Amino acid sequence: MQDSYVTADGRTIGATVMEMKNITLRFGGVTAIKDISFDIREGEVRAIIGPNGAGKSSMLNVINGFYHPQEGEVWFHGKRRHEMKPHQIAKQGIARTFQNIALFKGMSTLDNIMTGRLTHMKSGLFSQMAWWGGAQAEEVANREIVEKVIDFLEIQAIRKTPVGRLPYGFQKRVELGRALAAEPKLLLLDEPMAGMNVEEKEDMSRFILDVNDEFGTTIALIEHDMGVVMDIADRVVVMDYGKKIGDGTPDEVRNNQDVIDAYLGVAHD
């Protein structure tokens, strides 16, 4: 594949930013991922799909540093990544949302999204408590970014509402906001539309595409709704029983016989 190209809708897809090389992940005697390689390119929406139990979330956790593969290499911006903790990877510019909402239910929308700025805060605890000097300026700058995220996601009306009181769809939107507040270079979304109704899925799809288009954020996502994946993804990698069985554009994947068999065959958990 060439270094960069322009999509039919005018977006530029750049060079490889992350490459998974021959990744194998085991839990005891169970192999969750077996010898999988694929890349993620700058500016694209890259989908990871497959039946339940295929190893998709495990792969996202490898990208995010929660899991460390026994075999294979992870490369990010042309450098091999050695074993790192998730907070160190977050500082490299990788943010994520979770399949199960992981918000502070008693805190407001605003305060939850503010936690996404933690990796950008440099002032010490005492300065933050006293709220003076550099800490004050830092707080103001971080607050401006968070307010822009709130405006972008159209959640001004719930900015002071405890997220535990919000409908499910809005909680998912707040979680997206927290990830965006980190200003990631690579955004990982773990089933961002799980449990949503049709209208909520349409809204979330629009926000994902707008994040990619307006912010230029590279996105890798796991999603079970094939209609959504085929509409918003530039490329799709397909997993089944921990193996890669397909990789390409939505049209290429849609016509891949191995993929068809995996989705039309007997479901497995």
C-alpha positions in Angstrom: 0.0 0.0 0.0 1.3 3.5 -0.9 2.5 5.9 1.8 -0.7 8.0 1.6 -3.8 8.2 -0.4 -7.1 10.2 -0.6 -10.4 8.5 0.0 -13.5 8.9 -2.1 -14.8 11.5 0.3 -11.6 13.6 0.2 -9.9 12.5 3.4 -6.2 11.8 3.4 -5.0 8.4 4.8 -1.3 8.6 5.7 1.5 6.3 6.5 1.4 3.5 9.1 1.3 4.8 12.7 0.9 1.4 14.5 1.9 -2.0 13.4 1.1 -5.3 15.1 3.6 -7.9 14.1 2.9 -11.6 14.7 1.0 -11.0 18.0 0.3 -14.1 20.1 -1.3 -13.7 23.5 -2.0 -16.6 25.9 -3.8 -16.9 29.2 -2.5 -20.1 30.8 -3.3 -22.8 28.3 -5.7 -20.7 26.3 -4.5 -18.8 23.2 -6.6 -15.6 22.8 -4.6 -14.3 19.9 -2.6 -16.4 17.5 0.1 -14.9 15.2 -1.9 -11.8 14.0 -0.4 -9.0 12.0 -2.0 -5.8 10.8 -1.4 -2.1 10.7 -3.3 1.2 11.5 -2.7 4.1 9.2 -2.7 7.8 10.0 -6.1 9.4 9.6 -8.1 6.2 9.0 -11.0 4.5 10.8 -9.8 1.0 11.3 -12.4 -1.5 12.5 -11.7 -4.8 14.3 -14.6 -7.2 14.0 -15.4 -10.9 14.6 -17.9 -13.1 16.4 -18.0 -13.2 20.2 -14.9 -14.7 21.7 -12.8 -13.9 18.6 -10.1 -12.0 20.7 -11.0 -8.5 19.6 -11.0 -6.9 23.1 -7.8 -8.8 23.9 -6.2 -7.2 20.8 -7.4 -3.7 21.9 -5.9 -4.4 25.3 -2.6 -5.3 23.7 -2.6 -2.0 21.7 -3.5 -0.2 24.9 -0.8 -1.9 27.1 -3.2 -3.7 29.4 -1.9 -7.0 28.1 1.6 -7.9 27.0 1.9 -10.5 24.3 4.1 -13.5 24.8 5.2 -13.3 21.1 5.3 -10.6 18.5 6.0 -6.9 18.4 4.1 -3.7 18.6 5.5 -0.7 16.6 4.3 2.9 17.1 5.4 5.7 14.9 8.3 3.6 13.5 9.7 2.5 16.9 9.3 -0.8 18.6 7.3 -0.4 21.8 8.8 -2.2 24.8 6.6 -3.3 27.7 4.9 -0.2 29.1 2.1 0.5 31.6 -1.2 1.9 30.3 -0.6 5.4 31.7 2.7 5.5 29.9 1.0 4.6 26.7 -1.6 7.3 27.3 1.2 9.8 27.5 2.3 8.7 24.0 -1.1 9.8 22.7 -3.3 6.7 22.8 -6.7 7.0 24.5 -9.6 4.6 24.7 -13.2 4.0 25.8 -14.4 0.7 27.3 -17.0 -1.9 26.4 -18.5 -1.4 29.9 -18.9 2.3 30.8 -16.1 3.3 33.2 -17.2 6.7 34.5 -17.3 8.3 38.0 -21.1 8.1 38.4 -21.3 10.6 41.2 -19.3 13.3 39.4 -20.7 15.7 36.8 -20.2 15.4 33.1 -17.7 18.3 33.2 -15.6 16.7 36.0 -15.6 13.3 34.3 -14.3 14.8 31.0 -11.7 16.9 33.0 -10.2 13.6 34.2 -9.2 13.0 30.6 -6.7 15.9 31.0 -4.7 14.2 33.7 -1.8 13.2 31.5 -1.4 16.8 30.5 -1.2 18.2 34.0 2.3 19.1 35.1 1.8 21.1 38.2 2.3 19.5 41.6 -0.4 18.6 44.1 0.3 21.6 46.4 0.1 24.0 43.5 -3.2 22.5 42.4 -4.7 22.7 45.9 -3.5 26.3 46.3 -4.7 27.1 42.7 -2.0 29.8 42.0 0.7 30.5 39.5 1.3 27.8 36.9 -1.4 25.6 38.3 -4.1 28.2 37.8 -3.0 28.9 34.2 -2.9 25.1 33.6 -6.4 24.6 35.0 -7.8 27.4 32.8 -6.1 26.0 29.7 -7.4 22.5 30.4 -10.9 23.8 31.1 -11.0 25.5 27.7 -10.2 22.3 25.9 -12.8 20.4 27.9 -15.4 23.1 27.1 -14.6 22.7 23.4 -15.2 18.9 23.7 -18.5 19.5 25.5 -19.6 21.8 22.7 -18.4 19.4 20.0 -20.4 16.5 21.5 -23.5 18.7 22.0 -23.8 18.0 25.7 -23.9 21.5 27.1 -27.2 20.9 28.8 -25.9 18.1 30.9 -22.4 19.5 31.8 -23.3 19.8 35.5 -25.4 16.7 35.8 -24.0 13.6 37.6 -23.4 11.0 35.0 -25.1 8.4 37.0 -28.4 10.2 36.3 -27.9 10.3 32.5 -29.4 7.9 30.0 -27.1 5.2 28.7 -26.5 6.9 25.3 -25.4 10.1 27.0 -23.1 8.2 29.3 -21.4 6.7 26.3 -21.0 10.1 24.8 -19.5 11.4 28.0 -17.0 8.6 28.0 -16.1 9.5 24.4 -15.6 13.1 25.6 -13.2 12.0 28.3 -11.1 10.2 25.8 -11.2 13.2 23.4 -10.1 15.5 26.2 -6.7 13.7 26.2 -6.2 15.0 22.6 -5.1 11.5 21.4 -3.2 10.7 18.2 -4.9 7.3 18.3 -8.3 6.7 19.7 -9.4 3.2 20.6 -13.2 2.6 20.9 -14.4 -0.7 22.4 -17.9 -1.3 21.1 -18.9 2.4 21.3 -22.5 1.6 20.2 -23.2 -1.5 22.3 -26.7 -1.3 23.8 -27.8 1.8 21.9 -31.0 2.2 19.9 -31.0 3.2 16.2 -31.0 7.0 16.9 -28.2 6.8 19.4 -26.1 4.7 17.0 -26.6 7.3 14.3 -25.5 10.1 16.6 -22.4 8.2 17.8 -21.5 7.3 14.2 -21.7 11.0 13.3 -19.5 11.9 16.2 -16.9 9.3 15.3 -16.7 10.4 11.7 -16.5 14.1 12.8 -13.7 13.3 15.3 -11.8 11.6 12.4 -12.5 14.4 10.0 -12.3 17.6 12.1 -9.6 16.6 14.5 -7.7 14.3 12.1 -7.7 11.6 14.9 -6.8 8.1 13.8 -9.4 5.7 15.2 -9.4 1.9 15.8 -12.7 0.5 16.9 -14.4 -2.8 17.8 -18.1 -2.9 16.8 -20.6 -5.7 16.3 -23.1 -3.8 14.1 -21.9 -4.7 10.6 -24.0 -1.9 9.1 -22.2 0.7 11.1 -18.8 -0.9 10.4 -19.4 -1.0 6.7 -20.6 2.7 6.7 -17.8 4.3 8.7 -14.6 2.1 8.4 -11.9 2.6 5.8 -10.4 -0.8 6.5 -11.5 -3.8 8.5 -9.5 -6.6 10.1 -11.6 -9.7 11.0 -10.8 -12.1 13.8 -12.2 -15.6 14.6 -11.1 -17.9 17.4 -8.0 -15.7 17.9 -6.9 -15.8 14.3 -7.1 -13.2 11.5 -9.4 -14.4 8.7 -9.8 -11.2 6.7 -8.2 -7.8 6.2 -9.1 -5.1 3.7 -11.7 -2.5 2.7 -15.3 -3.1 3.7 -16.2 -4.4 0.2 -13.2 -6.8 0.3 -14.2 -8.1 3.7 -17.9 -8.3 2.8 -17.0 -10.7 -0.1 -14.4 -12.8 1.8 -15.7 -16.3 2.0 -13.9 -17.0 5.3 -15.6 -14.0 6.9 -19.0 -15.0 5.5 -18.6 -18.5 7.0 -17.6 -17.2 10.4 -20.7 -15.0 10.6 -23.1 -17.4 9.1 -21.7 -20.5 10.9 -22.4 -21.7 14.4 -22.1 -18.9 17.0 -19.5 -19.3 19.6 -18.9 -17.4 22.9 
